[in-house]
Amino acid sequence: MRLASQMQKSLQVVEESQLSFSLPDRPVLLRLLSMSKAFEEIAKEASQLSREQRLDLASLLLRLNDSTSDTDVSAEWEREILARIRAIDENEVEGISFEAVMREAEKASYPFCESV
């Protein structure tokens, strides 16, 4: 029986309150239910690995995913930094002194202390 079919069958007998995922995870579940044959074969082989090997595989997959998103985030931060520098250079915004920033940070860190 295909893994996707097994998952569908299993989910039919489980009450929604018993599911271990939250509403935001449902798109992931739908992707799993419609997975390709290649994915099913990989999942089947992965399920036969030792616990340590599965954790290594999961770590590898997460690193692969993180490396692409880190590049995207870095590029976005670079654009944001350049936009902020331009705004300061063109007097579109007024800077805040270090002392003022630190005072606000202390107030936020110690909201119950009136003397800060």
C-alpha positions in Angstrom: 0.0 0.0 0.0 1.4 3.4 -0.9 2.5 5.5 2.0 0.1 8.4 1.1 -2.8 5.9 1.1 -1.7 4.6 4.5 -1.6 8.1 5.9 -5.0 8.9 4.5 -6.4 5.7 6.0 -4.8 6.4 9.4 -6.1 10.0 9.5 -9.7 8.8 8.8 -9.7 7.0 12.1 -8.1 9.7 14.2 -10.2 12.5 15.7 -9.0 16.0 14.8 -8.4 16.7 18.5 -5.9 13.8 18.6 -3.8 15.1 15.8 -0.3 16.2 16.8 -0.2 19.1 14.4 -1.8 22.5 14.5 -3.8 24.3 11.8 -0.8 26.0 10.3 0.7 22.6 9.7 -2.2 21.4 7.5 -0.5 22.5 4.2 2.4 20.3 5.1 0.0 17.4 5.7 -1.7 18.0 2.3 1.7 18.0 0.6 2.6 14.7 2.3 -0.7 13.1 1.2 0.0 14.0 -2.4 3.7 13.2 -2.4 5.5 11.8 -5.4 6.5 8.1 -5.8 10.2 9.2 -5.4 9.3 10.9 -2.1 7.5 7.8 -0.9 10.5 5.6 -1.7 12.8 8.0 0.1 10.5 8.1 3.1 10.3 4.3 3.2 14.0 4.0 3.1 14.4 6.7 5.7 12.1 4.9 8.0 14.4 1.9 7.9 17.4 3.9 9.1 18.6 3.8 12.7 17.5 6.7 14.9 20.9 8.3 14.7 20.9 8.0 10.9 17.4 9.6 10.7 18.6 12.4 12.9 21.6 12.9 10.7 19.4 12.9 7.6 17.0 15.4 9.2 19.9 17.7 10.2 21.3 17.6 6.6 17.9 18.4 5.1 17.4 21.3 7.6 20.9 22.7 6.7 20.1 22.5 3.0 16.9 24.5 3.6 18.6 27.0 5.9 21.4 27.7 3.6 19.1 29.0 0.9 17.0 31.0 3.2 20.1 32.5 4.9 21.2 33.8 1.5 17.8 35.4 0.9 17.8 36.9 4.4 21.3 38.3 3.9 20.4 39.9 0.6 17.3 41.4 2.2 19.2 42.8 5.1 21.8 44.3 2.7 19.1 46.1 0.9 17.6 47.3 4.2 20.9 48.6 5.4 21.6 50.5 2.2 18.1 52.0 2.3 18.7 53.2 5.9 22.1 54.7 5.0 20.6 56.5 2.0 17.7 57.8 4.2 20.2 59.2 6.8 22.5 60.7 4.1 19.5 62.4 2.4 18.1 63.7 5.8 14.9 61.8 5.4 15.2 60.5 8.9 16.7 61.7 12.1 19.1 59.5 14.0 18.7 58.6 17.6 21.6 58.9 20.1 23.1 55.9 21.6 22.1 57.1 25.1 18.5 57.5 24.0 18.5 54.0 22.6 20.0 52.5 25.8 17.4 54.4 28.0 14.6 52.9 25.9 16.1 49.5 26.0 16.5 49.6 29.8 12.8 50.7 30.2 11.7 47.8 28.0 13.9 45.4 29.9 12.7 46.5 33.3 9.1 47.6 32.9 8.3 47.4 36.6 11.2 49.6 37.8 10.2 53.3 37.8 13.7 54.6 38.5 15.1 53.3 35.2 
